[in-house]
Amino acid sequence: MPKFVHKKIAYEEQDELLEELCKVLQELKTVEKKKYFLKDLLGRGERLMLVRRFKIAKLLEDGRTYQEIVTTMKAGPSTISRVERLLNFGRNGYRDAVAKIKKKNRK
């Protein structure tokens, strides 16, 4: 798992940089360009961590149990719990993203 020291950048600056990053992603017009940017930005382990959490969110939203997710994803209960907590009590980031994917897949 990647290690980082989050205290080296003030929270306000982190928030500004995250907003800037979101704007950059929005400006990159194709999925391919966004994917290449993320591959350049993130290391393999960081990408894997993100996609695993996203897949866990999708599985939880599909009604899968912790045991099913542990078995299929080899994820620990604490990771699943953290994703579920953010699904239920977060800022709706996971929920909105999963809903958007589900809606797109229904078309």
TORMIVO-797174 format. One record per atom (N, C-alpha, C): residue number from 1; atom name; x, y, z. Coordinates in Angstrom, 3 decimals. Example, Ala and Ser with C-alpha at 12.3 -4.5 7.8 and 13.67 -1.06 7.14 Angstrom:
! TORMIVO-797174
SITE   seq   atom         px         py         pz
SITE     1      N     13.190     -5.690      7.800
SITE     1     CA     12.300     -4.500      7.800
SITE     1      C     13.200     -3.300      7.800
SITE     2      N     12.850     -2.250      7.080
SITE     2     CA     13.670     -1.060      7.140
SITE     2      C     12.900      0.030      7.870
! end
This chain:
! TORMIVO-797174
SITE   seq   atom         px         py         pz
SITE     1      N      0.847     -1.176      0.000
SITE     1     CA      0.000      0.000      0.000
SITE     1      C      0.893      1.241      0.000
SITE     2      N      0.519      2.236     -0.799
SITE     2     CA      1.332      3.451     -0.868
SITE     2      C      1.379      4.161      0.477
SITE     3      N      2.522      4.752      0.756
SITE     3     CA      2.675      5.518      1.991
SITE     3      C      2.862      6.979      1.626
SITE     4      N      2.240      7.844      2.399
SITE     4     CA      2.371      9.269      2.151
SITE     4      C      2.293     10.013      3.470
SITE     5      N      2.783     11.214      3.459
SITE     5     CA      2.712     12.072      4.641
SITE     5      C      1.769     13.213      4.289
SITE     6      N      0.537     13.136      4.795
SITE     6     CA     -0.473     14.127      4.434
SITE     6      C     -0.277     15.465      5.128
SITE     7      N      0.565     15.546      6.116
SITE     7     CA      0.746     16.789      6.861
SITE     7      C      1.689     17.763      6.165
SITE     8      N      2.322     17.347      5.101
SITE     8     CA      3.268     18.232      4.420
SITE     8      C      2.560     19.314      3.607
SITE     9      N      1.296     19.108      3.279
SITE     9     CA      0.512     20.099      2.536
SITE     9      C     -0.702     20.445      3.394
SITE    10      N     -0.898     21.725      3.649
SITE    10     CA     -2.022     22.169      4.475
SITE    10      C     -3.339     21.695      3.870
SITE    11      N     -4.322     21.432      4.742
SITE    11     CA     -5.611     20.926      4.291
SITE    11      C     -6.245     21.822      3.232
SITE    12      N     -6.196     23.131      3.434
SITE    12     CA     -6.799     24.062      2.478
SITE    12      C     -6.146     23.917      1.103
SITE    13      N     -4.829     23.789      1.099
SITE    13     CA     -4.118     23.624     -0.172
SITE    13      C     -4.440     22.270     -0.796
SITE    14      N     -4.560     21.231      0.030
SITE    14     CA     -4.950     19.920     -0.490
SITE    14      C     -6.299     20.015     -1.194
SITE    15      N     -7.227     20.723     -0.550
SITE    15     CA     -8.572     20.871     -1.112
SITE    15      C     -8.531     21.640     -2.432
SITE    16      N     -7.734     22.702     -2.485
SITE    16     CA     -7.578     23.476     -3.721
SITE    16      C     -6.969     22.619     -4.833
SITE    17      N     -5.955     21.839     -4.493
SITE    17     CA     -5.304     20.980     -5.489
SITE    17      C     -6.247     19.887     -5.978
SITE    18      N     -7.058     19.349     -5.070
SITE    18     CA     -8.034     18.335     -5.468
SITE    18      C     -9.057     18.929     -6.432
SITE    19      N     -9.489     20.152     -6.143
SITE    19     CA    -10.428     20.833     -7.037
SITE    19      C     -9.793     21.063     -8.412
SITE    20      N     -8.533     21.473     -8.406
SITE    20     CA     -7.813     21.682     -9.664
SITE    20      C     -7.687     20.371    -10.441
SITE    21      N     -7.410     19.305     -9.737
SITE    21     CA     -7.313     17.991    -10.369
SITE    21      C     -8.645     17.592    -11.004
SITE    22      N     -9.734     17.843    -10.298
SITE    22     CA    -11.064     17.546    -10.841
SITE    22      C    -11.337     18.345    -12.113
SITE    23      N    -10.922     19.595    -12.116
SITE    23     CA    -11.117     20.439    -13.293
SITE    23      C    -10.295     19.923    -14.472
SITE    24      N     -9.080     19.473    -14.190
SITE    24     CA     -8.243     18.903    -15.248
SITE    24      C     -8.924     17.675    -15.839
SITE    25      N     -9.436     16.801    -14.985
SITE    25     CA    -10.129     15.602    -15.475
SITE    25      C    -11.350     15.978    -16.317
SITE    26      N    -12.037     17.009    -15.900
SITE    26     CA    -13.218     17.463    -16.639
SITE    26      C    -12.821     17.994    -18.022
SITE    27      N    -11.679     18.661    -18.096
SITE    27     CA    -11.222     19.240    -19.360
SITE    27      C    -10.706     18.195    -20.343
SITE    28      N    -10.196     17.087    -19.828
SITE    28     CA     -9.745     16.022    -20.726
SITE    28      C    -10.990     15.372    -21.312
SITE    29      N    -11.160     15.503    -22.603
SITE    29     CA    -12.450     15.192    -23.219
SITE    29      C    -12.737     13.708    -23.410
SITE    30      N    -11.734     12.894    -23.629
SITE    30     CA    -12.013     11.481    -23.892
SITE    30      C    -11.680     10.623    -22.681
SITE    31      N    -12.357      9.500    -22.577
SITE    31     CA    -12.085      8.545    -21.508
SITE    31      C    -10.644      8.069    -21.608
SITE    32      N    -10.180      7.854    -22.826
SITE    32     CA     -8.808      7.385    -23.023
SITE    32      C     -7.788      8.383    -22.459
SITE    33      N     -7.990      9.688    -22.728
SITE    33     CA     -7.067     10.703    -22.210
SITE    33      C     -7.109     10.758    -20.687
SITE    34      N     -8.297     10.624    -20.112
SITE    34     CA     -8.434     10.620    -18.659
SITE    34      C     -7.723      9.397    -18.070
SITE    35      N     -7.910      8.262    -18.713
SITE    35     CA     -7.267      7.035    -18.242
SITE    35      C     -5.755      7.160    -18.292
SITE    36      N     -5.208      7.684    -19.383
SITE    36     CA     -3.757      7.843    -19.498
SITE    36      C     -3.226      8.839    -18.467
SITE    37      N     -3.976      9.898    -18.223
SITE    37     CA     -3.563     10.866    -17.201
SITE    37      C     -3.492     10.193    -15.837
SITE    38      N     -4.538      9.426    -15.492
SITE    38     CA     -4.543      8.752    -14.195
SITE    38      C     -3.435      7.711    -14.099
SITE    39      N     -3.148      7.034    -15.204
SITE    39     CA     -2.052      6.061    -15.197
SITE    39      C     -0.708      6.753    -15.007
SITE    40      N     -0.553      7.939    -15.571
SITE    40     CA      0.682      8.698    -15.370
SITE    40      C      0.766      9.254    -13.947
SITE    41      N     -0.359      9.699    -13.426
SITE    41     CA     -0.396     10.336    -12.115
SITE    41      C     -0.207      9.341    -10.976
SITE    42      N     -0.845      8.186    -11.094
SITE    42     CA     -0.880      7.222     -9.996
SITE    42      C      0.038      6.040    -10.268
SITE    43      N      0.647      5.545     -9.226
SITE    43     CA      1.416      4.316     -9.332
SITE    43      C      0.472      3.127     -9.448
SITE    44      N      1.015      1.973     -9.800
SITE    44     CA      0.191      0.777     -9.976
SITE    44      C     -0.587      0.444     -8.700
SITE    45      N      0.081      0.514     -7.552
SITE    45     CA     -0.581      0.210     -6.287
SITE    45      C     -1.687      1.193     -5.952
SITE    46      N     -1.463      2.469     -6.258
SITE    46     CA     -2.479      3.495     -6.011
SITE    46      C     -3.702      3.275     -6.907
SITE    47      N     -3.454      2.949     -8.177
SITE    47     CA     -4.568      2.660     -9.094
SITE    47      C     -5.354      1.457     -8.615
SITE    48      N     -4.638      0.407     -8.213
SITE    48     CA     -5.298     -0.803     -7.742
SITE    48      C     -6.156     -0.509     -6.514
SITE    49      N     -5.646      0.286     -5.601
SITE    49     CA     -6.378      0.656     -4.400
SITE    49      C     -7.679      1.383     -4.772
SITE    50      N     -7.600      2.307     -5.708
SITE    50     CA     -8.791      3.059     -6.128
SITE    50      C     -9.820      2.172     -6.815
SITE    51      N     -9.380      1.351     -7.751
SITE    51     CA    -10.346      0.530     -8.496
SITE    51      C    -10.958     -0.548     -7.606
SITE    52      N    -10.185     -1.065     -6.649
SITE    52     CA    -10.750     -2.056     -5.720
SITE    52      C    -11.846     -1.418     -4.857
SITE    53      N    -11.591     -0.222     -4.354
SITE    53     CA    -12.611      0.453     -3.540
SITE    53      C    -13.860      0.743     -4.365
SITE    54      N    -13.665      1.148     -5.608
SITE    54     CA    -14.808      1.422     -6.477
SITE    54      C    -15.603      0.139     -6.741
SITE    55      N    -14.896     -0.958     -6.988
SITE    55     CA    -15.589     -2.230     -7.226
SITE    55      C    -16.329     -2.682     -5.971
SITE    56      N    -15.729     -2.509     -4.808
SITE    56     CA    -16.405     -2.858     -3.556
SITE    56      C    -17.679     -2.038     -3.405
SITE    57      N    -17.626     -0.749     -3.712
SITE    57     CA    -18.819      0.105     -3.646
SITE    57      C    -19.902     -0.417     -4.582
SITE    58      N    -19.514     -0.801     -5.789
SITE    58     CA    -20.494     -1.341     -6.746
SITE    58      C    -21.116     -2.633     -6.219
SITE    59      N    -20.292     -3.504     -5.654
SITE    59     CA    -20.803     -4.772     -5.118
SITE    59      C    -21.745     -4.532     -3.938
SITE    60      N    -21.393     -3.606     -3.051
SITE    60     CA    -22.273     -3.280     -1.933
SITE    60      C    -23.604     -2.725     -2.427
SITE    61      N    -23.543     -1.855     -3.419
SITE    61     CA    -24.775     -1.277     -3.976
SITE    61      C    -25.620     -2.340     -4.683
SITE    62      N    -24.980     -3.403     -5.150
SITE    62     CA    -25.706     -4.514     -5.779
SITE    62      C    -26.280     -5.480     -4.744
SITE    63      N    -26.028     -5.186     -3.455
SITE    63     CA    -26.585     -6.016     -2.398
SITE    63      C    -25.724     -7.196     -1.989
SITE    64      N    -24.476     -7.217     -2.428
SITE    64     CA    -23.587     -8.314     -2.050
SITE    64      C    -23.245     -8.232     -0.571
SITE    65      N    -23.048     -9.392      0.045
SITE    65     CA    -22.704     -9.446      1.466
SITE    65      C    -21.197     -9.262      1.648
SITE    66      N    -20.816     -8.950      2.887
SITE    66     CA    -19.395     -8.827      3.203
SITE    66      C    -18.663    -10.113      2.814
SITE    67      N    -19.251    -11.262      3.178
SITE    67     CA    -18.579    -12.537      2.910
SITE    67      C    -18.380    -12.756      1.414
SITE    68      N    -19.365    -12.416      0.611
SITE    68     CA    -19.203    -12.549     -0.843
SITE    68      C    -18.076    -11.653     -1.339
SITE    69      N    -18.001    -10.443     -0.814
SITE    69     CA    -16.965     -9.505     -1.251
SITE    69      C    -15.594     -9.957     -0.761
SITE    70      N    -15.516    -10.426      0.473
SITE    70     CA    -14.251    -10.952      0.993
SITE    70      C    -13.770    -12.092      0.106
SITE    71      N    -14.674    -12.987     -0.260
SITE    71     CA    -14.317    -14.155     -1.067
SITE    71      C    -13.909    -13.769     -2.481
SITE    72      N    -14.686    -12.922     -3.139
SITE    72     CA    -14.393    -12.591     -4.540
SITE    72      C    -13.264    -11.585     -4.693
SITE    73      N    -13.169    -10.630     -3.770
SITE    73     CA    -12.193     -9.550     -3.906
SITE    73      C    -10.942     -9.758     -3.062
SITE    74      N    -11.005    -10.693     -2.114
SITE    74     CA     -9.902    -10.886     -1.163
SITE    74      C     -9.638     -9.588     -0.392
SITE    75      N    -10.716     -8.861     -0.124
SITE    75     CA    -10.629     -7.606      0.622
SITE    75      C    -10.932     -7.882      2.082
SITE    76      N    -10.308     -7.135      2.959
SITE    76     CA    -10.555     -7.299      4.383
SITE    76      C    -11.851     -6.625      4.796
SITE    77      N    -12.462     -7.126      5.853
SITE    77     CA    -13.703     -6.532      6.347
SITE    77      C    -13.565     -5.048      6.677
SITE    78      N    -12.381     -4.620      7.143
SITE    78     CA    -12.223     -3.200      7.488
SITE    78      C    -12.290     -2.316      6.241
SITE    79      N    -11.748     -2.784      5.120
SITE    79     CA    -11.831     -2.023      3.867
SITE    79      C    -13.275     -1.943      3.395
SITE    80      N    -13.963     -3.069      3.454
SITE    80     CA    -15.364     -3.110      3.032
SITE    80      C    -16.192     -2.195      3.928
SITE    81      N    -15.938     -2.244      5.216
SITE    81     CA    -16.656     -1.411      6.177
SITE    81      C    -16.429      0.069      5.894
SITE    82      N    -15.193      0.440      5.591
SITE    82     CA    -14.874      1.850      5.309
SITE    82      C    -15.632      2.319      4.070
SITE    83      N    -15.658      1.490      3.029
SITE    83     CA    -16.383      1.863      1.805
SITE    83      C    -17.879      1.956      2.096
SITE    84      N    -18.397      0.995      2.845
SITE    84     CA    -19.827      1.017      3.166
SITE    84      C    -20.190      2.243      4.002
SITE    85      N    -19.330      2.594      4.955
SITE    85     CA    -19.585      3.781      5.785
SITE    85      C    -19.645      5.039      4.915
SITE    86      N    -18.738      5.132      3.939
SITE    86     CA    -18.754      6.296      3.048
SITE    86      C    -19.954      6.267      2.100
SITE    87      N    -20.381      5.075      1.707
SITE    87     CA    -21.596      4.964      0.893
SITE    87      C    -22.798      5.504      1.665
SITE    88      N    -22.853      5.185      2.935
SITE    88     CA    -24.021      5.548      3.747
SITE    88      C    -23.934      6.918      4.403
SITE    89      N    -22.728      7.334      4.766
SITE    89     CA    -22.598      8.558      5.550
SITE    89      C    -21.603      9.551      4.974
SITE    90      N    -21.080      9.284      3.798
SITE    90     CA    -20.098     10.172      3.184
SITE    90      C    -20.764     11.340      2.472
SITE    91      N    -20.075     11.880      1.515
SITE    91     CA    -20.568     13.046      0.764
SITE    91      C    -21.280     12.642     -0.524
SITE    92      N    -21.688     11.372     -0.597
SITE    92     CA    -22.394     10.783     -1.749
SITE    92      C    -21.511     10.596     -2.976
SITE    93      N    -20.205     10.695     -2.816
SITE    93     CA    -19.308     10.504     -3.948
SITE    93      C    -19.396      9.104     -4.534
SITE    94      N    -19.261      8.092     -3.680
SITE    94     CA    -19.372      6.708     -4.152
SITE    94      C    -20.760      6.464     -4.734
SITE    95      N    -21.789      6.850     -3.977
SITE    95     CA    -23.165      6.569     -4.385
SITE    95      C    -23.484      7.217     -5.735
SITE    96      N    -23.085      8.470     -5.922
SITE    96     CA    -23.339      9.157     -7.187
SITE    96      C    -22.593      8.493     -8.344
SITE    97      N    -21.338      8.107     -8.097
SITE    97     CA    -20.541      7.476     -9.149
SITE    97      C    -21.126      6.129     -9.542
SITE    98      N    -21.497      5.320     -8.562
SITE    98     CA    -22.065      3.997     -8.848
SITE    98      C    -23.408      4.151     -9.563
SITE    99      N    -24.224      5.098     -9.124
SITE    99     CA    -25.525      5.321     -9.771
SITE    99      C    -25.341      5.739    -11.224
SITE   100      N    -24.348      6.573    -11.483
SITE   100     CA    -24.084      7.029    -12.850
SITE   100      C    -23.676      5.847    -13.735
SITE   101      N    -22.838      4.976    -13.215
SITE   101     CA    -22.407      3.795    -13.977
SITE   101      C    -23.596      2.874    -14.238
SITE   102      N    -24.414      2.640    -13.220
SITE   102     CA    -25.591      1.769    -13.388
SITE   102      C    -26.526      2.339    -14.443
SITE   103      N    -26.752      3.639    -14.390
SITE   103     CA    -27.649      4.287    -15.341
SITE   103      C    -27.100      4.158    -16.760
SITE   104      N    -25.799      4.363    -16.901
SITE   104     CA    -25.167      4.274    -18.208
SITE   104      C    -25.242      2.849    -18.759
SITE   105      N    -25.084      1.860    -17.897
SITE   105     CA    -25.102      0.460    -18.324
SITE   105      C    -26.513     -0.008    -18.709
SITE   106      N    -27.555      0.669    -18.190
SITE   106     CA    -28.923      0.310    -18.537
SITE   106      C    -29.310      0.763    -19.931
SITE   107      N    -28.597      1.773    -20.457
SITE   107     CA    -28.948      2.325    -21.774
SITE   107      C    -28.598      1.379    -22.896
! end
